[in-house]
Each structure stands twice: as C-alpha cells, then as structure tokens.
Amino acid sequence: MAATPRFLTLADVAEVLNTSSAQVYALVRRGELPAIKIGGRGQWRVEAARLEEFIEQMYAQTRTFVDEHPYEDADREQPVAD
C-alpha cells in the first residue's frame, strides 16, 4: 500500500478541495494556505498536514459565520402546497 505523500502539488490540493488550481494558487499567494516553492521552475508544494490545518480553519470560520448569522427562514412556517 502506497504511503500518503508529504507534499502535494497545487493540482492535488485543488482536487482535494474540489476547486481549480488557479483558486488554490490564489490562496497560496494571499498567504491563506502555507506552501513552499521548490525547484528551478518554482513549483509550489503544500504539505499535507498544512492542508488539513487549512481545512480545519475553514470549518472554524464557517462555524463562526453560521453562529453569527443564523438562518432566519428556519423558524418560519412554510406554506402548505395545495
């Protein structure tokens, strides 16, 4: 069984997050997702552990947003269909 790689390409990260490589690149360039630049061509790599930390941070931010912005329609009565 193959071991999980320590570092992922931006394309790998995009696949995990179900987004585009361009969006992952933007996260890296804005400093939201830690990454390293390696090789002569400056290829970006994201450590798998850092990706998991990023995902946990996004869950925490989402929880905070949901807590601060309750979904008001949830308490309203829904009209009954005829």
N, C-alpha and C positions, 0 to 999 in steps of 0.2 A: 504494500500500500504506500503510495507516494505521500511524503510529508507536505504539509502546507508551507508554501514559500514564505520567507520572512518579509520580502519586499514585493510589491505589486506595481505593475505599470498603471498609467492613468486609464488605459483602456480596461484593465482588470477592475479597477476601482469603479469605473463607470458601469460596468456590468453588475457589480455587487449592489450599487446604488440605483440601478435601473435608470440611468441618465446618460448624457452624452460625455464624451471625452472633453469636449470644449467646456462643459459646465464644471467638470472636475478640475480642469486646468484653471478656470476662474477661481474656484475655491482655494486652490494652492496659491495662486498669485495674490489673492487678497489676504493670505495668511490664515484662513479659516481651517484649512486642512494641512497639517505639517507634512512636508515632503523634502526629499533631498534630490539634488541634481548631480548626475554621475556621467562619466564617460566624456569623450571628446565632442560628442554631438549634443551634450547637455540633456540627456534623457532624464525625466522625472521618475522617481520611485517613492511610493508611500509604504511605510512599514505597516504590516497587517494589524499590529497592536494599536497603532495610532489611528487607523481607520475605525477599529472597534470603539476607541475612545471618542472619536468624532461622532459616530452613530449614537453613542450614549448621550453625548452633549446635545445632539439634535432632539432626542427623546425628552431630555430635561427641559429644553427650550419650548418644545411643543406642550409639555405638561403645564409649564408656567403660563403659556399663552392661553390654553384652554381654561385654566383656573381663573385667569384674569378677564377672560371674555366668554362668559357662559353662553351656551346656545339657548337663546330665549324661546325659540319655537318649540323646544322640547316640552315645555309646560303648557302650551296652548292646546286647546281641544282641536282635533282635526275634524273638518266637515265630513259628514257621513254621505257616502255616494248613494245616489238613488238607485 
